Amino acid sequence: MAAKLDYHWHLRKVMANRGMFSTTDLIPPLAERGISLSSSQVYRLVVERPERLSLKILMALLDILDCTMDDLIEPIAVVGAVKKPKKAAAGGTASDAEGLGGLRPKRARIRGVDRS
């Protein structure tokens, strides 16, 4: 089975090492390289881990911060993803009840109304 791959995004740390402590510090250097991003887009780029990133933006960041891709992106292998056990249909099992600490309600039984 192939290992699941993930990554850590270190843009904020690299910026801090270069004396750039505000996310808006990136807007003018990006604009000089023909990339116009709003302040909220730059904030998300710095603070959050990007799922999709333009190669032009990546190359501009590497140029602005004078760093390598290894400085910005650290690949990591995810250690065995935990799978949730499949639940039994309708009534569940004894192990389900134990997992809830015995707080599972009893199943209601509906009986016909006695009309005498």
Secondary structure, 3 states (H helix, E strand, C coil): CCCEEEEEECHHHHHHHCCCCCHHHHHHHHHHCCCCCCHHHHHHHHHCCCCCCCHHHHHHHHHHHCCCHHHHEEEEEECCCCCCCCCCCCCCCHHHHHHCCCCCCCCCCCCCCCCC
